Amino acid sequence: MENFFDVIIIGAGPIGLSCGIEAKKNNLSHLIIDKGCIVNSIYNYPTNMTFFSTSERLEIGEVPFVSHGDKPTRREALEYYRRIVDSWQLNVITYEEVKNITNEKSLFTVLTDKDEYFCKSLIIATGFYDNPNYMNIKGEELPKVKHYFDEAHPYAYRNIAVVGAGNSAVDVALETYRKNANVTMIVKEANLKEGIKYWVRPDIENRIKEKSITAYFNSEIFEIREKEIIVKTPDDIIVIPNDFVFAMTGYHSNFDLLKKVGVEISPAPQRTPCFNPNTFETNVKGVYLGGVVLSGMDTSKWVIENTRFHCKNIFENIGKENKL
């Protein structure tokens, strides 16, 4: 059958590529499909981002990841994962979006915006970075509201509001502050999150303490307007001049794609997809989940470092199924 593969992998991130490597090791034909570029999520990280982990914890496929510093940069990671594709000669199609998946007689049909493909086993490794958590407030649809951050220079000398208490929010606040932006942080919680990078925490805490960066804790944005935001604090409702809002409110798994193939999802707030913790097979026979797509809404639980080993479990089970 034309366009038939033993395994189709949706998502060309580190885990999708690692699944492709396992397919090669097991002599199974494979196709990796991504609606963006290779490691699209990493590509969309801030330009000057440095990883929390050391490079060896991001390695896959027995290919060494050599970085110039103790912790690799976004640019080094992009180069490394391109090298992975070349080293293993992975079959990857980029800029092709999966629109629908059907299952008939143990054969999956994957329909994209450009073609259709067929397979016996399907692995969904789409991560969560493409799906931001919205605040669901008036004005969030305005162009000045951003759920991703690229670099600080365009926001110099502007009034910036950063929503969130995690590493992404702290990075945006510090980088824009150092490019002479007037930065205000809006934090729903009473404190910044415990998982803030240890080398960054003293910096942000000192900037807040000296009021170089204004921070409102136990607070939420009530409304976003063209030139201002309305913020509800514990003491009052205040109006703050504003040019850009960075909503660093987190991301979630691709629930729509999971539902299309029939994967069961637990109720809110967790919304965790159904899977076997040993084989990573879902309630749909032949459909597997790899990487942080397993997270549902709890995206801090799974990261590259503790999911890159899922692929071996997945292919051990695929091998057993093929022998039956």
N, C-alpha and C positions, 0 to 999 in steps of 0.2 A: 504494500500500500504506500502510495506517495505521501511524504511528510509524516511517516510513522516512526516513532522512537520508543525504545523501552521505557525511558523516563523523560518527562518534561518537567523542568524546574522553572517556576515563575519567580523572578527576582534575581538580579545579577550582582547582589551585594556579596560580602565576604562569605556568608553561609551558603548562598546560592552557588557561588563559585566552588566552595568546598564540596557541595553535593555533586557538582560536575566532576570534580576530581575523583570522588568515590565511585561514580559511574564508570569512569575510565578504568579505575583499578579493578572493577568487577566485570570488565568487558561488556558493558551495557551501552547501547547507543543513547545519546542524550541530546537535549536541546535546552538551552537557558534563554528565557525571554525576559526582557525588561522594557518598561515603557520609557525609560530614560537612558542614561549612559551607564557604563560599567561602574559599579559602586556609586550609584547616583546619589544616595544619601550623604556619603562622605564628600562627594563633589559639592553638595549644597551646604556643607558646614561653613562656618565663617572662614574667610580667606587665611587668616593668621592663626587658626586653631591648632593647639597642641593636645595630643591625646593624654588622657589620665594614665593609661597603662604604658608599660615599656613595650618595645617592639616585639619581643619574643612571644608575648601573650596575644599578639594579633596575627601570628604566623599561621599559615595553612599550607597543606600539600608538601611538607618537608622542604619548603623553599625559604631560606633565611631572609629575615627582614632586617636589613642594616640601616640604622638611622644615625645621623650626625650627633644628636644629643641624647640625653638619657631617655627622653620621651619623644616619639616620632611626631612629625607635623602632618597636617592634611596633605600637603604637596608630596611628602615622602610616601604616604599611604597610597595616594593615587598612582604613583609610579610603581609601587610594590604590587598592587593588585593587577595592573596592566601586565606586569612581568609574570604573574601567576597564569593569566590567560594564555600568554605566549608559551610559557614553559610546559604547560599541560595540553596545549592546543585544544582548548575548550571550545565547544560549539555554542557561540553566543550570538543572539540577535538583539540589537538595541533599538530604541525608539519605535517599539511596536507594543501596543497596549492590548492586554487581554480583555475582551468584552464579555465573553460568556464561556461557560464550561458545561458540557453535558456528559452523561454517563449512561451507556447502554451496553449491556452484556459484557461488563468488565472492560470496556474500551472507552477511554475518555477522549472527547473531542474538545480541543481548545481553539476557540474562535477569537482572533485578534482583529484589529482594525485594518489588517493588510492581508491576512491569509488564515488558513485553518490547519491544525496539526492534530495528530492522534498518538495516544500512548497507552501503555498498560498500567503505569504507575505515575502519579502526579505529586510533586512536592511544591508546596507554597512557602516561599521564603521571602516575603515582601516587606518584612520589617514593619516599621510604623511611622517613619519620618515624613511620609507623604500626607499624613492625616492629622492635622493640628486639632487640638481641643479648643473649641471656640468658647468665648465668654458669654455669648448670647445676650448681648446688651445693645441698646440703641446706638448706632453710629459705628458699629464694628465693621460694617461693610465699606467704610470710607477708604480711599486709596492710601491714606497716610497710616493705616493700621497694618502692621506686618507681623507675621508669625515666624519669619525666618530672618536671620541677620547675615549680611555678607561682609561688610567692612565699615569702619567708623567714619572715614573721610567725608562722605556725602552729608553727614549730620552735624558737621562742625558749626558751632555758633547757633544751633537751633535748640528749641525746648523739647527735650526727649522724655517720654514716660516709659518706664520699663516695668512690666507686670510679671511677677514671679519671684520665687525664693530659692531657685536652684542654680546650678552652675551656668546654664545658658543665660539666665537673667543677670547674674553677677558679671559674666564676661561682657555682655552688651553694655552694662552700666559703666564698667571700668574703661572699656575701649572708647566709648563715645565721650566719656568724661575727659580722657586724655587727648581728645581731639577738640577740646574746648566747647563741648556741648553742655548745656544746662540740664543736668540729669535728675529726674525724680523717680524713685522706686516705689511701686505700689505692691505691698506684700499682704496677702490674705491671712497668713499665719502670724503668730506672735514673734517669730524669729526666722532668720535664714535657715535653710535646711541643713541638717547635720552632715550631709554628704558633700558639702562644698569642698573643692580641692584645697588641700591643706596649705599649699603655697600661695593660694589666692585669698583665703579667709582673712588673714590679718590686714591685707590691703583694703578689702571692701569695708571691713569693720572700722578701720581707721578713717576712711573717707567719709563714712556715715557719721562717725563720732565728731569729726571736725566740721561737719556740715558742708563739705565739698560736694557730696551727693546727698540730696534730701531723701529721706525714707519715711514712708507712712506704713506702720505695721497694723495688723488687725483691720486692714482697710481694703476697699474694693472700688473699682471704677464703676460708677452708676450710669454714666452716659459719655459718649465721645462726640465732640462737635468739631467743626472745621478749624477753629483756632483755640480750643480749650477742652479740658476734660472736667467732668463733675465727679468728685471722689467722696465716698462715704467713709469717714474716719470714726473712731470710737467717740470722738468729742463733737463732731459737727459734719456737715456737708459743705465741702469747699470747692472753689473753682480755681483751676490751675491753667495758666497759659500753656498751649501745647501745639507743636508742629508735627510730631511723629509719635506713634505708640508702638512699642515692641511688646507683643503679647507672647511672652515665653512661658506659655501655660501647658506645655507638654503636647504629646502626640498619642495616637492609639492605633491599634491594628486595623487592617483593611477588612472591616466586618462585611462590607458589601460583597467582596470577592468570596469570602468564606461562605456566606449564605448562598451564593450562586451554585456552589458545588455541593451544598447540603450539610456543611459542618455545623453542628450544634454549638450554641454560645450561651454561657450562663447569664443570668439576669444581671442588671446593673446593681451596684457600681462596678463590680469586677469585670464582667463581660469576658470571661476567659473561654477560649475555644476548647471544645472537647477533644482530648488526645490521650493516648496511652503513654505514660511517663517513661516507659522502657523502650518502646519502638517508635514513638511519636506519630503513630498512625491515628487518624481521627476516627470518628464514628462511621465515616464513609470508607469502606474497604478500598485500599489502593491509594488513598489520599493521605499524604503526610504533611506535617508542619515542621519547618526548620528555622531556628533562630528566634529573633525577638517578636515575630508574629504570634508566638505563643503567649505573649504578655497580656493581651486584652487591653485593659486600661492601666494595669500596673507595670509600666514600662521600665521601672527601675530594677525589676527582678531579673531580667534576661538582657545580656549584652554580648558583644562579639566574643569576649574572653570565655564566657561559660556556656556558649551555645555552639562553638565551632566543632565540638565533639559529637553533636547530635547526628551528624551525617553518617558516621560509622554505624550507629544503632539503626538508623533508617535503612541503610543498604544491607545490613545483616538480615533484617526482616524481609526486605524485598527479595533477597536471595532465597530465603526459606519459602516464601510464597511461590517463587518461580519453580521450585523443585516439587511442589505439591501436584 
